Amino acid sequence: MTTFAPSGAAPDTPDPSNFKLDLRFARRLWAVLRPYWLRRGAWPSWLLAGAGIALSVAFGVAGGFVTTTTAALTNALVARDAAAYWPLFMGLLGLNFLRQLLSTLQILASQSLTLHWRGWLTTRLIDQYLSRRTYYEISLTQAIDNPDQRIQEQVEPFCEAVSRFPRELTHASIDVVVQVAILASISRAMLAATLAYVGFQIVLNYYVYRPLIWKQWDVTVAEADLRYGLLHVRDHAETIAFYQGEGAERTQLVDRLRRVLARKLRIVRYQLVTAGASEVSAIIWHALPALCLAPVFFAGGMDYGTMTAGIAAAAMIVGSLSVISRFIPSLVEAAPTVVRIAEIQEAFDAQAAALPADDAPRITLRHGDGDRIVLRDVAIETPAGERHLVDGLSLSLRAGERLLIVGLTGTGKSSLLRAMAGLWTRGRGTIEMPDPAAMMFLPQRPYMPLGDLRMQITYPRQASVSLSDAELQAILERVRLPDLAEQSGGFSARRDWGRILSLGEQQRIAFARILATAPRTVFLDEATSALDPETEQILYDQLRRTGSTFISVAHRPSLRAHHDKVLRLSPTGWTVEALDGEGRSAGDGRHERIAR
């Protein structure tokens, strides 16, 4: 696996094996190809591929007739035989038109297959990206850089490059078989020279283009790095504006751009070498007919039309076999795309198989049918194991109980919620949780999905929640947003809600989601930090009336009145104490000291 820097950055120590066209590359290519071509219901794709091959066969056969007709046409022209010339001319015109039609149909079949393959593969990668919280694991472990760029930008060129080669190979094979037979009947010396030339060209291209794999990889990663920097500015526009950080952002963006340009310049310089190699091979090719066919023609061993047909057949052989030669630079250009698609597929497969990144002990998370929450001897570490945050924590909550988690910054309050949600698993102990479908987590900054106002209120259960506009309006009034729908243009209005709503309004929308979707268990991580105390009290009153179990992470002492227990975390231990209905301590708590 490649070792990558933080997400969005170029890898510091790329795996050298990524730049080899070897057996590992072939296995990776097959691993990406197999799911599409061997899936159930793949017959339309095979039909399109078969149509492309059949069209290639027809194209090659038509090419053979073009060669023989060209010879006859040339002889009729030299003999000034008008009666023979014009029928041959019209026949050749028709054959060229037919080849053009066949070529167009080939392109249509190929592009249709590429588009379908891209849609299928992109959908599959998106499904894998979102399943089992793979996107979250990738963001934590930074196992691969720019997964979004790999999915969005690199699937299409991969599908196009791979689907094009079988069609072109079939096309080339038919052309070669037909034209070799024709050229062998004209001049075996020219045939031998042509085949030797093609072999020389393939070997030359392999050695000339092989160093471009590394260079293309560097450009691909640098382009992704630049894209990430631009997206980062867009996503943090307001914060950058407050800091007046335009100069700093320009510096880092220009630095990323310079990296792209410098790496592309290396390719441009190296392309001078490849262009020189192409020119040398072209000079050799132009000399072959003069060396092999002209002496025979001058000696009277063949007529002019036959010589012309020989040159045309040799040209078609070279053009067809050059598919292999051209495939080498195409493969070099596509290799980074193949590797980057394969890497993200490997990361998804590892996550689907629940393979941990290391052998560190893990927290056992169990989900039951009831609403009870139980923690048994739970210890929590950061995902990479740098810090131990909570140790030996045991507590339980019955259905309808409410827990407040308090403590100094950095003692693991939010980390405890992450462990209960199954996001952080490193540590030990057992956590028993309700059914995930009956839970809702409210972070400090709520997520505002792309969609209309109705979706903001019913997220993430919009598919199963059906509320009328009047019911949605009543919910907004309960969370002190009575005018939001009217001011926004109704519940079907689509806006960039994360940008136009203040953090306080977003936090009230998050409470509206609780009222709309009625989860039985709610987790709130500083979910009212941007609200005034009066609004906070109103929202917690609404939450208590739902009868749900809820756990809050907060600093304001006023919230004690809405909870039954307080869990206090500190660098040395933890305490659980019961509260009365007014937020006062109802008895002695329990304290345990963390073993360091």
N, C-alpha and C positions, 0 to 999 in steps of 0.2 A: 504494500500500500504506500502511496506517496505520502511524504510528510509535508503537511501544509502549515503555513502561517495562519494567523487569524483570518476569519472569513472575509473574503474580498481582497486579500493580499495574495501576491504571487507566492508560490511555494519556494521555500529557501533551499531545500534539498530534494529536488525531483528524483524519482526513481529512474536510474539509467535504463532499466529494462523497458521503460515506456517508449523508448526511441528505437526499438528493434522490431523489424518485421520478421518475427520468429514464431515458434510454436505457441508461446504464451499469447502473442497477439492474435493468432488464429483461434485459440480457445476463447479468448474474450469476444472476438467477433462472432463466433458461433453462439456464445451465450446470449448475445443481444439478438441475433437472428432467430434463434430457435422458437421463442415464445410466439412470434407472429406467424411463422410459416408452418408450425406444427400445432397451432391452436385448433380447437373445434370450430368448424364453420369457416375454414380458411380457403374453401374451394373458389370463391370469387377472385381472390388474390392469385391463386394458381392459374385460374382461367386467364386473367390479364397477363400474367407472366408468359403463359403458353401462347397467347395471341401475339405478344411481342416477339417471341422466338419464331413463330410461324411467319410473321411478316419479315423477319430477318432472312429466313430461308428464301422466301419469294424475292426479296431484294437482291440476294446473292445470285439466284438463278437468272433474274433479269439482267444482272451485270454481265453474265456470260454471253447472253444474246447481244448486249451492247458491244462487247469486244468483237465478236465475229461479224456483226453487222457493220462495225466501223471499218474492218478490213475490206469487206466487199464494197462498201461505199467509196473507200479511197481508191481502190482499183478501178471502179467505174468512172471516178473523176479523172484519174490519170489517163484512162482509155478514151475519154470524152464520149462515154456511152450514156447519153441522156435518158434513153429508155430504161436502162437499168438503175440509173442514179436516183431518179425521183421517187420511185417506190421504196428504195432503200432509205432515202432521206426521210420520208414520211414514217417508215417503220422505226428508224432510229429516234425520231422525234417522239413517237408514241412510247417507245421503251423508256426514254428519259422522263417522260411525263409519268409513266407508271412507277418508275423508281422514286420520283418525287412524292407521288401519292402514298406509296408504301412507306417512305421515310416519315411523312407527316402522320400516318396512322401509327407508326412505331412510337413517335414522340407522344402522341395522345395516350396510347396505352401505357407508356412508361410514366408519364406525368400523373395519370389517374392512379396508377399503382403507388407512386411516391406520395401523393396527397393522402390516400387512404392509410398507407403505412404510417405516415407522420401523425395523422390523427389518432390512430390506434395506439402507437407507441407513446405519444405525448400523454394521452389519457391514462395509459397504464402507469407511466412514471408519476403523474400527478396523484393517482390513487395510492401508489406506494409511498409517495412523499408525505401524504396526509394520514395514512393509516399508521396505527401503533405509535403516533406522535413521533414519527421518524424525523420530520422537520425540526422538532424541538431537540431531539438527540443530536442531530447534525449541528445545530446552533451551539450546543453545549460542548461537544467533543471537537468540533471544527475538523472532522475527518476529511471533508472535501471542501474545496472553495467554490463559491458562487453556484449553488445547486439550481437557483432560478435561471441563471444564464445558460446552464447546460440543458435544461429542459426546454427553454423557450427558443434558443438560437441554434442549438447544435443538433437537434433531432433531424431537421429537414435536410441539411447537407449530408448527414450520415445516410439517410434513406435514399437520397438521390444518387449518391456515389455508389452505394452497394447495389441498388436495383438496376443501374445503368450497365454495369459490367457484364452480367450474363447475356443481356441482349446484344451488346457490342461484340462479345466473344462469339456468340452464335453467328452473328452477321459476318464477322471476320472469318470464321471457319468455313462457312459456305463459299464466301468469295474466294478464299484461298484454294479450296478444292477445285472450284470451277476454273479459276485462272491458272492454276498450276498445270492442269490438264491441257489447257490451250497453249501455254508457254512451252510446255515440254514438247509439244508437236512442232513448235517453231524453232526453238533453240535451247538445247539442254545446257549449253554453256551459260546462256543468259539466265536460265532458271537457277543453276548452281550459284552464279554470282549474286542473283537477287536474294536467295535464301541466306547466303553468307553475309550479305549486307545487313539483312534484318537481324541476324544473330549478333553481329557487331553492334548494331544500334541498341539492342536490348541490354547487352552487357555494359555498353558505354553509359546508357541512361541510369542503370542500376547504381553504378559507382559514382556517377556525377550527382544524382539526386538524393542519394542516401543521407548525406549530411543535412539536407533540408528538413528532415523530420524534427530534429531538435530545434531548429530555427522556427519552424511553423508552430511547434508547441509553445515556445517562448512568446510568440506573437499572440496566440490564442489566449494564453493566461494573462498577458498584459492588457489585451482588449477587455477581458472580463474584469480586471482590476480597475480600469478606467470607468467602466460602466458602474461598478459598485460604488466608486467615489462619487459619481454624479447622482446616483440614487440616494446616497447617504446625505448629500446636501439637500435634496428634495425632501427627504423624510424628516430632517431636522431644521427646516428653514426658519421657523420662528426662533428657536434657541440660538441659531447662528446670528440672526438679526439682532437679538438682544445683546449678544456678546460683541456685535460689530466685527464678526470674525471673517468677513469677506476676504481679507488679505491672506489669512492663514489657509482658508479653503482654496483660494486661487493657487497658493503655493503647492498644496498637496495634489490638486487636480493637474496643474501644469507638469508636476513631477511625474505623475502617472502617464500623462500624454507623451512626455519626452521618452519615457520608457518604451511606449508603443512605437514611436517614430524611430527610435534607435534600433529596435529589434527588426522593424520592417526595412530599415536602411541596410541592415546586414543581409537580409534576403535579396534586396535589389542588387547589392554588390555581388552576391553569389550567383544571381541570375545572369550576370555577365559571363560567368564560367559556363553555365548551361547553354546560353545563347551561342557561345563560341563552339561548344561541342556540337550543337545542332547545325551550325554553318559548315563545320568540317564534314559531318555526315551528309549534308546536302550536296556539297561539292563532289564527294565520292559517288553519290547516286547519279548525278548528272553525267558523270564520266562513263558509267557502266554501259548504256546503250551504244555509245560511240565505240567502245572497246570490244563489245560482244556481237553487235548486230551490223554495224556499218561495214566492217570488212567483208562479211558474207554478202551484203547487198551489193557492194562494189564489185565483188567477184561474180555476180549474177546468180548467186545461190538462192535468192528470194526476191520477190517483187516488193514494190514500195508498200502496198497495202498490207502484206504480211509483216513487214518490218514495223509498220505503224501499229498493227495488232499486237505484236510482241512487246513494243514499248508500253502500250495501254495495259496489257495483261500484267507486265512487271510492275507498273505503277499501281494497279489494283492490289497485287499481292503485297507490295510494300505498305500501301495504305491500310490493308486489312490486318497484316501482321503487326503493323505499328500500333494497333489497338493495345497489344501487350506492352509495347514500348511506352505508349502514352499512359497506360494504366499505372506505370511505376510512379511518375510525378503526381498522377491523380491520387494514388494510394498514399504517397508521401503527404500530400495536402490534407487528405482525409484522416490520416493516422491519429493526429491529436483529437479529432472529433470522436473517432471510434474509442480511443482510450478514455476520454472524459465521460462518454456515455456509459462505457463499461464500468468505470469506477463508481459512478452514482448508482448503477444497477447493483454492483457488488455491495455497496453500503446499504441499499434497501434490502437486499437478500439477507445480509447479516442481521439487520434489525428484525426482519420478519422471523428469522430463526432464533431471535432473542439471544444473540451472542453478545455478551458483555465485552467491553473494550479491554478489560483486565480481569484478574482473578480475585479482586477485592470482595469482601463479604457484602451481601446485599440485604436490604430490608425486605421482609416477606409481606406483601400486600394482598389482602383477601377481601372480596366483596360478597356481601350476604344479601338476603331478601329484606331484612329488617332495617330499622333506622338507628340501631345502636352503633356507637363508635368506641373502639377499644384499642388502646396502645399498650403493648407489653414489652417492657425493657427495651425501649427504642433508643438507638443511638444514630445520629445523623452526621454525615460528613459531606463536604462539598463534592461535586461530581468527580473532580480529579484527585480528591483526597488531601487537599492542602490544609484544610482546617476541620477540626472536630467541633461541632456546634452544640449538640445536645447529647446527653448520655444518660442511660438508665431511666428514661421517662416512661411511666406507667400511669394511665388514667382511663376512665371510661365515662361516656355520656349516654344517658338513656334518651329515647325519643322525646323531643320537646324541650330538652335541657339546652342551656345556653352558656357558652364558655368564652371568657375574655382572656386573650393572651397579651401580656405586657412585658416590658423589659427594656434594657438599654439597646441602642442600635448595635447590631452585629452579634447579638446573642442567639439568633436562630429563629426568630418569630416567623418570618416569611418562609424560611427554609422548612419549618415544621409543616406549614400548609403545602409546600411543594411535595414533601414526602407523603403527606396524606392524599394528595392528588395523583401520586405515582410518578411525578416528574423527576424527583431525586430519589434514587434507590440505593445509593452507597451508604453503608452503615450496617446495623444489625437490629434484631427485634422483629416484632410482628405488629402489623396495623390491620385492624378489621374495620371495613367501611361499608356504608350502604351501597345499593345499586347505583352505578355512575349516572344512569338516566334520571335518577331522582335527586341529583346534587347540582349545585351551581357555585362556581367560584367567582368572586368579584375582586379584581385587582385594584390597585390605587388608580391606575389610568385604564379605564374600560376600553375594550376593543370596539371600534365602530366599523362594522363591515360595510362593504360596497353594496348599496341597495337603498330602498326607499325608507321612509320614516316608520312604516309598519314593521319592516324587518328589524329596525333598530330596537323596537320594543319587544319583539317576540324572539329575537336571537337567543340561543341557537336552536330553538324548537319551532321555527317558523313553518316547517312542513307539517307539524302536528297540531299547531295552535290556530284556531279559527275564531277570531274576535271581530265584532262589528266596529265600525268607526266610532259609534257611541261608547262602546265598552273601552276602546283604546283611549278616547278622550277622557273618560272617567279615571282611567289609570293615570294619565298625565296630570290630572288635577290632584290626585292623591299624592303625587311626588312633587307638587308645586311647580308644574310646567303647564299651566292651563292654556297659554297662548301659543305654544310651540307649533302645533299643527296648523293653526290659522296663519301664523307668520311665515311658515315654511312652504305653504301652498298645498296643504293637505297630507294625508297619510301615504299617498302614492308619490309624493315628491322625492326626487333623488338628488341628494346633495353630497358634498364631501363633508360628512358630519363630523369627522375627527378634526376638521379644520375650522368649521364655522361655529361649533358649539364649544363653550368654555369647559374647562375641566369640571367645574361644579355642575354644569348642565349634563355633562356626560355621566357623572356619578349618579345624578338623579335618574337618568335613563337606565342605568344599571339596576337601580331599585325597581324601576318600572318593569324590567324583565322578570324580577322575582314575582311581582304581582300578576304578570301576564302568563307565566309558565308554571307557577306554583310548585317549585321544587320542595321536597320534604327536608332537605338539608342544605344549608347555605354557609359558605366560607367567605369572610370579608377581610381583605388585607388593606387596611387604611382606606376603606372604601368611602369614607366621608371626610377625608383630610382637607378637601377644598370647599367644604360647606360651612356655613355659619352654625353656631351651636343650636339655634332654634330649629333650623331645617333638619339638622342631624337628629334632633330629638323626635321630630315628626316622622322622619323616615324609619327610625328604629321602632317607633310606636306601630307604624304600619307593618313592619317586619314581625313584631311580636304577635300581632293579631292573626297572622297566617298560621300560627301554631307550629311552625317549622323549628327544627333543631338548627342552631347557628353558632358558629365559632368566629370571633372577631379578633383581629390584630389591630390595636389602636393605642394611642397615648393619652387621650383625654379622659380624665377621671370621671367626667359626667356619664360616660357610657357604662360604668359599673352598675348603674341602676337598671340596666336592660339585660343583665346577665345573672346567672345563678352561681357561677364559679369563676375564679380568676387563676390563671396559670401564669406565674411570674418566673421568667427566665433570667438568669444572671450568668456571668462568666464562671461562677463556682458551683452552681446548682440550679434547682428549680423548686418552686413552691406552688401547691394547689390549696386554695382556700375557698370555703363556701360563702356566699353572699345572701343577705336578706333582700327583700323586695325593694329596699331603698339604696342598695349598693354598699351597705355596711357589712363588715365581716360578721359571719354568723357563727364563728367558732374557731378553734385552733386549726391552722393549716398543717401541711405536711412538707417537710424540707428534706431533700437529699442532696449530698454534695457530689459533684462530678469527680470521678477519679482521673487525675491528670498523669 
